[in-house]
Amino acid sequence: MEEDITITCREKDVETIKKAVEEVNPVYKEKTGKTATVKFSPNYLPASGAGGIIMAGFGDRIVINNTLENRLEIASDELLPAVKTMLYGAAETRKYYS
């Protein structure tokens, strides 16, 4: 498990996230036996964004983007085929529905 974690968030969300980290750190230590060191990136997410965090570990080799914008983009990509079918009906030439 990673011990050095970097969090990127909106500037106004830093205090809220610090409180959440304080609550989760004892659970993390209990489960892994390690203490996580959480640093906040000086590069904040845009204030105009809807919120969320980008968390990075293992020297930024593993990055988890959990911003609302990213989650909506993922949902859009997954739901687009279903929306197209609802709007236009099933394509007559389509052979596979996986």
VEXKE-886374 format. One record per atom (N, C-alpha, C): residue number from 1; residue in one letter; atom name; x, y, z. Coordinates in Angstrom, 3 decimals. Layout:
BEGIN
pos, code, site, u, v, w
NUM, A, CA, X, Y, Z;
...
***
This chain:
BEGIN
pos, code, site, u, v, w
1, M, N, 0.832, -1.188, 0.000;
1, M, CA, 0.000, 0.000, 0.000;
1, M, C, 0.875, 1.249, 0.000;
2, E, N, 0.361, 2.263, -0.619;
2, E, CA, 1.106, 3.509, -0.753;
2, E, C, 1.067, 4.299, 0.549;
3, E, N, 2.176, 4.938, 0.864;
3, E, CA, 2.263, 5.768, 2.067;
3, E, C, 2.297, 7.249, 1.745;
4, D, N, 2.761, 7.618, 0.559;
4, D, CA, 2.852, 9.027, 0.166;
4, D, C, 1.787, 9.320, -0.879;
5, I, N, 0.815, 10.129, -0.505;
5, I, CA, -0.321, 10.422, -1.367;
5, I, C, -0.395, 11.924, -1.591;
6, T, N, -0.657, 12.309, -2.826;
6, T, CA, -0.833, 13.724, -3.162;
6, T, C, -2.269, 13.933, -3.613;
7, I, N, -2.917, 14.937, -3.034;
7, I, CA, -4.306, 15.245, -3.372;
7, I, C, -4.366, 16.616, -4.025;
8, T, N, -5.077, 16.679, -5.137;
8, T, CA, -5.348, 17.943, -5.813;
8, T, C, -6.851, 18.196, -5.697;
9, C, N, -7.210, 19.393, -5.257;
9, C, CA, -8.625, 19.728, -5.082;
9, C, C, -8.801, 21.228, -5.278;
10, R, N, -10.041, 21.677, -5.156;
10, R, CA, -10.284, 23.114, -5.207;
10, R, C, -9.750, 23.735, -3.917;
11, E, N, -9.301, 24.959, -3.995;
11, E, CA, -8.721, 25.628, -2.833;
11, E, C, -9.720, 25.706, -1.680;
12, K, N, -10.993, 25.932, -2.009;
12, K, CA, -11.984, 26.081, -0.944;
12, K, C, -12.365, 24.749, -0.299;
13, D, N, -11.952, 23.629, -0.879;
13, D, CA, -12.278, 22.309, -0.332;
13, D, C, -11.168, 21.717, 0.537;
14, V, N, -10.044, 22.403, 0.651;
14, V, CA, -8.886, 21.844, 1.356;
14, V, C, -9.222, 21.477, 2.796;
15, E, N, -9.873, 22.370, 3.522;
15, E, CA, -10.176, 22.102, 4.935;
15, E, C, -11.119, 20.909, 5.092;
16, T, N, -12.101, 20.812, 4.235;
16, T, CA, -13.040, 19.685, 4.292;
16, T, C, -12.311, 18.371, 4.036;
17, I, N, -11.413, 18.368, 3.082;
17, I, CA, -10.680, 17.150, 2.750;
17, I, C, -9.690, 16.797, 3.857;
18, K, N, -9.095, 17.811, 4.483;
18, K, CA, -8.194, 17.541, 5.608;
18, K, C, -8.942, 16.841, 6.739;
19, K, N, -10.160, 17.271, 7.010;
19, K, CA, -10.971, 16.624, 8.047;
19, K, C, -11.265, 15.173, 7.672;
20, A, N, -11.596, 14.945, 6.407;
20, A, CA, -11.874, 13.579, 5.944;
20, A, C, -10.634, 12.703, 6.069;
21, V, N, -9.475, 13.239, 5.747;
21, V, CA, -8.220, 12.484, 5.843;
21, V, C, -7.945, 12.126, 7.299;
22, E, N, -8.194, 13.060, 8.217;
22, E, CA, -7.984, 12.785, 9.642;
22, E, C, -8.880, 11.648, 10.125;
23, E, N, -10.086, 11.556, 9.598;
23, E, CA, -11.002, 10.487, 9.989;
23, E, C, -10.588, 9.137, 9.403;
24, V, N, -10.040, 9.156, 8.204;
24, V, CA, -9.717, 7.916, 7.498;
24, V, C, -8.340, 7.375, 7.878;
25, N, N, -7.415, 8.226, 8.272;
25, N, CA, -6.054, 7.785, 8.572;
25, N, C, -5.989, 6.668, 9.615;
26, P, N, -6.726, 6.740, 10.736;
26, P, CA, -6.663, 5.632, 11.699;
26, P, C, -7.170, 4.302, 11.116;
27, V, N, -8.179, 4.358, 10.288;
27, V, CA, -8.709, 3.146, 9.657;
27, V, C, -7.660, 2.565, 8.703;
28, Y, N, -7.015, 3.437, 7.928;
28, Y, CA, -5.972, 3.002, 7.004;
28, Y, C, -4.829, 2.335, 7.766;
29, K, N, -4.421, 2.957, 8.889;
29, K, CA, -3.323, 2.399, 9.674;
29, K, C, -3.721, 1.054, 10.282;
30, E, N, -4.957, 0.940, 10.730;
30, E, CA, -5.434, -0.315, 11.301;
30, E, C, -5.436, -1.432, 10.264;
31, K, N, -5.862, -1.120, 9.046;
31, K, CA, -5.979, -2.138, 7.997;
31, K, C, -4.633, -2.518, 7.389;
32, T, N, -3.728, -1.522, 7.236;
32, T, CA, -2.469, -1.781, 6.533;
32, T, C, -1.248, -1.830, 7.443;
33, G, N, -1.367, -1.253, 8.629;
33, G, CA, -0.209, -1.166, 9.509;
33, G, C, 0.745, -0.052, 9.122;
34, K, N, 0.358, 0.764, 8.177;
34, K, CA, 1.195, 1.872, 7.707;
34, K, C, 0.486, 3.198, 7.936;
35, T, N, 1.266, 4.244, 8.036;
35, T, CA, 0.711, 5.580, 8.187;
35, T, C, 0.840, 6.308, 6.858;
36, A, N, -0.265, 6.817, 6.359;
36, A, CA, -0.256, 7.538, 5.082;
36, A, C, 0.141, 8.987, 5.311;
37, T, N, 1.004, 9.471, 4.443;
37, T, CA, 1.386, 10.880, 4.450;
37, T, C, 0.657, 11.539, 3.295;
38, V, N, -0.243, 12.443, 3.613;
38, V, CA, -1.053, 13.099, 2.584;
38, V, C, -0.553, 14.520, 2.397;
39, K, N, -0.209, 14.831, 1.151;
39, K, CA, 0.220, 16.186, 0.791;
39, K, C, -0.818, 16.768, -0.154;
40, F, N, -0.972, 18.069, -0.093;
40, F, CA, -1.894, 18.753, -0.991;
40, F, C, -1.099, 19.474, -2.062;
41, S, N, -1.505, 19.263, -3.296;
41, S, CA, -0.827, 19.889, -4.422;
41, S, C, -1.056, 21.397, -4.381;
42, P, N, -0.029, 22.179, -4.673;
42, P, CA, -0.225, 23.631, -4.738;
42, P, C, -0.999, 24.049, -5.994;
43, N, N, -1.160, 23.135, -6.936;
43, N, CA, -1.927, 23.404, -8.147;
43, N, C, -3.372, 22.988, -7.906;
44, Y, N, -4.203, 23.947, -7.571;
44, Y, CA, -5.601, 23.643, -7.249;
44, Y, C, -6.429, 23.408, -8.503;
45, L, N, -7.515, 22.654, -8.334;
45, L, CA, -8.490, 22.510, -9.404;
45, L, C, -9.197, 23.842, -9.581;
46, P, N, -9.775, 24.105, -10.752;
46, P, CA, -10.435, 25.388, -10.975;
46, P, C, -11.583, 25.610, -9.990;
47, A, N, -11.686, 26.830, -9.493;
47, A, CA, -12.756, 27.180, -8.551;
47, A, C, -14.122, 27.070, -9.215;
48, S, N, -14.162, 27.197, -10.527;
48, S, CA, -15.434, 27.109, -11.248;
48, S, C, -15.911, 25.669, -11.414;
49, G, N, -15.059, 24.696, -11.084;
49, G, CA, -15.421, 23.286, -11.213;
49, G, C, -16.423, 22.877, -10.146;
50, A, N, -16.992, 21.693, -10.317;
50, A, CA, -18.030, 21.213, -9.408;
50, A, C, -17.457, 20.519, -8.175;
51, G, N, -16.175, 20.250, -8.149;
51, G, CA, -15.571, 19.635, -6.973;
51, G, C, -15.081, 18.241, -7.230;
52, G, N, -14.571, 17.642, -6.168;
52, G, CA, -13.974, 16.320, -6.248;
52, G, C, -12.484, 16.419, -6.014;
53, I, N, -11.792, 15.302, -6.149;
53, I, CA, -10.352, 15.296, -5.940;
53, I, C, -9.656, 14.479, -7.021;
54, I, N, -8.376, 14.764, -7.164;
54, I, CA, -7.489, 13.921, -7.958;
54, I, C, -6.427, 13.448, -6.977;
55, M, N, -6.331, 12.131, -6.807;
55, M, CA, -5.406, 11.565, -5.840;
55, M, C, -4.330, 10.800, -6.598;
56, A, N, -3.069, 11.014, -6.211;
56, A, CA, -1.952, 10.357, -6.896;
56, A, C, -1.047, 9.677, -5.884;
57, G, N, -0.511, 8.535, -6.286;
57, G, CA, 0.422, 7.805, -5.450;
57, G, C, 1.459, 7.107, -6.287;
58, F, N, 2.394, 6.455, -5.612;
58, F, CA, 3.478, 5.734, -6.285;
58, F, C, 4.201, 6.630, -7.284;
59, G, N, 4.564, 7.830, -6.825;
59, G, CA, 5.297, 8.752, -7.685;
59, G, C, 4.486, 9.206, -8.882;
60, D, N, 3.213, 9.407, -8.698;
60, D, CA, 2.273, 9.839, -9.744;
60, D, C, 2.088, 8.788, -10.841;
61, R, N, 2.453, 7.546, -10.564;
61, R, CA, 2.216, 6.486, -11.544;
61, R, C, 0.775, 5.995, -11.494;
62, I, N, 0.143, 6.126, -10.334;
62, I, CA, -1.271, 5.773, -10.200;
62, I, C, -2.027, 7.034, -9.832;
63, V, N, -2.969, 7.421, -10.685;
63, V, CA, -3.741, 8.645, -10.482;
63, V, C, -5.221, 8.291, -10.539;
64, I, N, -5.951, 8.729, -9.527;
64, I, CA, -7.392, 8.505, -9.470;
64, I, C, -8.072, 9.857, -9.589;
65, N, N, -8.797, 10.043, -10.671;
65, N, CA, -9.510, 11.292, -10.908;
65, N, C, -10.958, 11.089, -10.494;
66, N, N, -11.328, 11.688, -9.376;
66, N, CA, -12.679, 11.534, -8.859;
66, N, C, -13.378, 12.895, -8.802;
67, T, N, -13.183, 13.684, -9.862;
67, T, CA, -13.896, 14.955, -9.950;
67, T, C, -15.257, 14.708, -10.587;
68, L, N, -16.194, 15.578, -10.308;
68, L, CA, -17.534, 15.396, -10.869;
68, L, C, -17.500, 15.434, -12.395;
69, E, N, -16.683, 16.316, -12.941;
69, E, CA, -16.591, 16.418, -14.396;
69, E, C, -16.122, 15.097, -15.009;
70, N, N, -15.127, 14.469, -14.392;
70, N, CA, -14.610, 13.205, -14.913;
70, N, C, -15.639, 12.089, -14.774;
71, R, N, -16.337, 12.047, -13.660;
71, R, CA, -17.356, 11.011, -13.456;
71, R, C, -18.502, 11.170, -14.446;
72, L, N, -18.889, 12.418, -14.752;
72, L, CA, -19.930, 12.647, -15.751;
72, L, C, -19.464, 12.228, -17.140;
73, E, N, -18.200, 12.463, -17.441;
73, E, CA, -17.645, 12.049, -18.737;
73, E, C, -17.674, 10.527, -18.877;
74, I, N, -17.315, 9.822, -17.809;
74, I, CA, -17.352, 8.358, -17.832;
74, I, C, -18.785, 7.865, -18.020;
75, A, N, -19.718, 8.454, -17.272;
75, A, CA, -21.121, 8.055, -17.403;
75, A, C, -21.635, 8.332, -18.808;
76, S, N, -21.235, 9.459, -19.375;
76, S, CA, -21.656, 9.807, -20.731;
76, S, C, -21.154, 8.778, -21.737;
77, D, N, -19.894, 8.392, -21.612;
77, D, CA, -19.325, 7.397, -22.530;
77, D, C, -20.038, 6.054, -22.421;
78, E, N, -20.390, 5.673, -21.180;
78, E, CA, -21.035, 4.378, -20.982;
78, E, C, -22.500, 4.383, -21.411;
79, L, N, -23.171, 5.514, -21.271;
79, L, CA, -24.604, 5.566, -21.550;
79, L, C, -24.937, 6.011, -22.974;
80, L, N, -23.971, 6.524, -23.701;
80, L, CA, -24.235, 7.037, -25.043;
80, L, C, -24.888, 6.002, -25.964;
81, P, N, -24.415, 4.764, -26.018;
81, P, CA, -25.087, 3.781, -26.893;
81, P, C, -26.553, 3.561, -26.514;
82, A, N, -26.861, 3.521, -25.232;
82, A, CA, -28.250, 3.311, -24.801;
82, A, C, -29.121, 4.507, -25.184;
83, V, N, -28.577, 5.713, -25.044;
83, V, CA, -29.332, 6.916, -25.400;
83, V, C, -29.596, 6.941, -26.905;
84, K, N, -28.587, 6.587, -27.700;
84, K, CA, -28.772, 6.547, -29.150;
84, K, C, -29.867, 5.567, -29.540;
85, T, N, -29.884, 4.401, -28.902;
85, T, CA, -30.910, 3.401, -29.195;
85, T, C, -32.289, 3.921, -28.811;
86, M, N, -32.380, 4.601, -27.676;
86, M, CA, -33.670, 5.146, -27.239;
86, M, C, -34.166, 6.222, -28.208;
87, L, N, -33.255, 7.045, -28.708;
87, L, CA, -33.649, 8.138, -29.594;
87, L, C, -33.934, 7.678, -31.019;
88, Y, N, -33.065, 6.806, -31.541;
88, Y, CA, -33.138, 6.468, -32.957;
88, Y, C, -33.555, 5.027, -33.236;
89, G, N, -33.683, 4.223, -32.191;
89, G, CA, -34.019, 2.815, -32.390;
89, G, C, -32.773, 2.005, -32.695;
90, A, N, -32.938, 0.697, -32.704;
90, A, CA, -31.811, -0.196, -32.975;
90, A, C, -31.427, -0.112, -34.450;
91, A, N, -30.129, -0.099, -34.708;
91, A, CA, -29.636, -0.059, -36.080;
91, A, C, -29.870, -1.411, -36.747;
92, E, N, -30.423, -1.392, -37.941;
92, E, CA, -30.730, -2.632, -38.660;
92, E, C, -29.470, -3.389, -39.070;
93, T, N, -28.370, -2.681, -39.275;
93, T, CA, -27.148, -3.321, -39.748;
93, T, C, -26.247, -3.786, -38.603;
94, R, N, -26.625, -3.494, -37.379;
94, R, CA, -25.780, -3.875, -36.236;
94, R, C, -25.880, -5.377, -35.983;
95, K, N, -24.707, -6.034, -35.864;
95, K, CA, -24.672, -7.478, -35.687;
95, K, C, -24.438, -7.868, -34.232;
96, Y, N, -23.697, -7.053, -33.476;
96, Y, CA, -23.319, -7.431, -32.119;
96, Y, C, -23.839, -6.409, -31.118;
97, Y, N, -24.294, -6.890, -29.982;
97, Y, CA, -24.836, -6.021, -28.927;
97, Y, C, -24.109, -6.253, -27.598;
98, S, N, -22.808, -6.191, -27.616;
98, S, CA, -22.060, -6.428, -26.373;
98, S, C, -21.673, -5.145, -25.699;
***
